[in-house]
Amino acid sequence: MGDTGDDEETPAGRAERPGRALASDGAAPTDGAAPTGGNVRNNRRMRGEDGTQKAERELCGIGQAAQKLGVSVRSLRYYQEVGLITPSGRTSGGNRLYADSDLARVRRIRELQTLLGFNLDEIRTILVYEDRLAQVRVEFHAASDDGDRLRLLSEGETAYRKLRAEIDEKISRLAAFRDEIDERLERMNRFRDGAVARSS
């Protein structure tokens, strides 16, 4: 497995609070040891998941990431297992390392999951569209040909429409659930009115 530092859990008693960042005070690792849960404070460089070189001081271990996000280490591992996030790098010992962009992605996942009520499959679909839209924006600003810009605008519009369709479907299901509750409330009120009339 190799994720020895990944066994560190969030400190006991810390509730999961999506989107809330905590101040970081992790100390620098000494004698060249690979970081586990704390922030990486040295200037050594390592290779990220995408093959690019990254300074370890810009990244933090899974325990520190979990603490900053107010989630459990298990949740971070699970988000990776189901393909929602990919840590930006690993230490030479194989421990996961997270960049600020990774933390922002987890906050987005938590927002979609806890605030808006999307399940993980729905979140995966939304993130695919959002990732592509971010890429389209970069490509649009880099494009020098109007034909390329028009193609990118068309692709972006399609992605936004598909995102809207996902949201419309969720709203439709929620509206149907609300209508069901309203119908049951109305039925209960009729029973109550009948009972009151019979007792008077």
Secondary structure as UniProt FT lines:
FT   HELIX           4..7
FT   TURN            12..13
FT   TURN            18..19
FT   TURN            31..32
FT   STRAND          45..48
FT   TURN            49..50
FT   STRAND          53..55
FT   HELIX           56..58
FT   STRAND          60..61
FT   HELIX           62..69
FT   HELIX           73..81
FT   TURN            82..83
FT   STRAND          89..90
FT   TURN            92..93
FT   STRAND          96..98
FT   HELIX           100..110
FT   HELIX           111..115
FT   HELIX           120..142
FT   HELIX           146..199
//
